[in-house]
Amino acid sequence: MQQFEALYEDGLLRPAKQLPLRPGERVVLIILRRPDAARWDLARLGAPQGEEDALSEAGIAEWVDELDAEDHS
């Protein structure tokens, strides 16, 4: 198994670089989406919902910053 990046455009997956495949060779694909920070409102998702969540609020800003940094790397 090998991992490759591709871009989805106009109904086709376009590999970012040449793949080591023979013409006509069949493959099986497993699609993993890259994280998209624009789809997640982490501050809202991490906001406390009740008394039991009050303890988790203390580290939420640091957690949000770390996830944002991972998405942009």
Secondary structure in CASP SS format (residue, H / E / C, confidence):
PFRMAT SS
TARGET T0000
AUTHOR 0000-0000-0000
METHOD secondary structure of the structure
MODEL  1
M C 1.00
Q C 1.00
Q C 1.00
F C 1.00
E C 1.00
A E 1.00
L E 1.00
Y E 1.00
E E 1.00
D C 1.00
G C 1.00
L E 1.00
L E 1.00
R E 1.00
P E 1.00
A C 1.00
K C 1.00
Q C 1.00
L C 1.00
P C 1.00
L C 1.00
R C 1.00
P C 1.00
G C 1.00
E C 1.00
R C 1.00
V C 1.00
V C 1.00
L C 1.00
I C 1.00
I C 1.00
L C 1.00
R C 1.00
R C 1.00
P C 1.00
D C 1.00
A H 1.00
A H 1.00
R H 1.00
W C 1.00
D C 1.00
L H 1.00
A H 1.00
R H 1.00
L H 1.00
G H 1.00
A C 1.00
P C 1.00
Q C 1.00
G C 1.00
E H 1.00
E H 1.00
D H 1.00
A H 1.00
L H 1.00
S H 1.00
E H 1.00
A C 1.00
G C 1.00
I H 1.00
A H 1.00
E H 1.00
W H 1.00
V H 1.00
D H 1.00
E H 1.00
L H 1.00
D H 1.00
A H 1.00
E H 1.00
D H 1.00
H C 1.00
S C 1.00
END
